[in-house]
Amino acid sequence: MLAIYRTNQLFASVLLVFYIALVRASVWLDSPAWEPSAYGPLAEWVYSRIGYAGQAADIAAMVLLLAQAFFINYFVSEHRLASEVSLFPGLFYILLSSLLPEFLYLSPILMANTFFIIVLSEIFATYKKVDCADRIFNIGFWTGVGSLFYPSFFFLLILGFVGLNILRAFKFRERLMMMVGLLAPYILISTYFFWTGEFFSFWQERLPASFAFLDFVPSLSVPVFRSLFIFGILILVVLFSYRSYIIKQTMPVQRKLNILFWGLLSTAFSLLIQADIEIAHLLVTAAPLGIMLSFNFIRMPSRMAEVIHLLMLVGVLGLQFKGWFMSLFG
């Protein structure tokens, strides 16, 4: 199956439609009741239009996932992050974004991940650019927009600061530009809420309620340990593969790969500020983790990559259809 996606034609990303349909096959047969939690006002606006469950929301989630994967493939290719051009970065982002049954919904984290990817692209675009005030402003702006979908995406501000430190000499003015960009979405949405009479409820009630310190919702159980174990293994694989990613790469690419690692590490900060953390919170790691995991499969012998990917795919579908099989044969 992976051989289909080894093409260097980015427009072939349309083939990822079939992969998304496969790894999210269970939503076509059974879509369990689900309600989002701890989401921001922009996610609330989306839910008010199409709902958060049902066929419309499931299709919207798949379309969004396809768009995210296409953009990932584009900027990985543009910045030459992988040793060869393929559709693997987007494919493994899709796989990780569908890895657990808790990921299969139009969640606020899935929507906010769009801006994680955009922020990474904006940071990379500042390298060796004298006049990039718009890019630096955009880093802050898209961070703010992402946090209005899922509040703890403020962690992207840390990634922005670290990324600029890696790619550019320190300039206080540039950090100030980023902070102004961060405030811009909040000024715009505050204006809207002032117009609708919700200004004080947003700033005094809704926004403060979105933040808490290590506020974990699920109790420790087998599914929770299972999910943490799976992602723990994947993160360790990526961390121990660091040297293989940067070897024989140019200095600009090495710096950008370091930013990807910082992107993964900075997601841990979200645990310190997010309210009502559920196991689906692991989805915040999908963009950097999926991109870097794809590098392992690009370098791997084709036959070995096919076997490991098939085992992962069987595991994903097994988790999705576990309840269905138990009810059928129970």
ABEGO torsion letter per residue (X at the ends): XAAAAABABAAAAAAAAAAAAAAAAAAAABBBBBBBBGBBAAAAAAAAAAEABEAAAAAAAAAAAAAAAAAAAAAAAAAGABABBBAAAAAAAAAAAAABAAAABBBAAAAAAAAAAAAAAAAAAABGBABAAAAAAAAAAAAAAAAAABAAAAAAAAAAAAAAAAABBBBAAAAAAAAAAAAAAAAAAAAAAAAAGAAAAAAAAAAAAABBBGBBABBBBAAAAAAAAAAAAAAAAAAAAAAAAABGBBAAAAAAAAAAAAAAAAAAAAAAABBGBBAAAAAAAAAAAAAAAAAAAAABBAAAAAAAAAAAAAAAAAAAAAAAAAAAAX
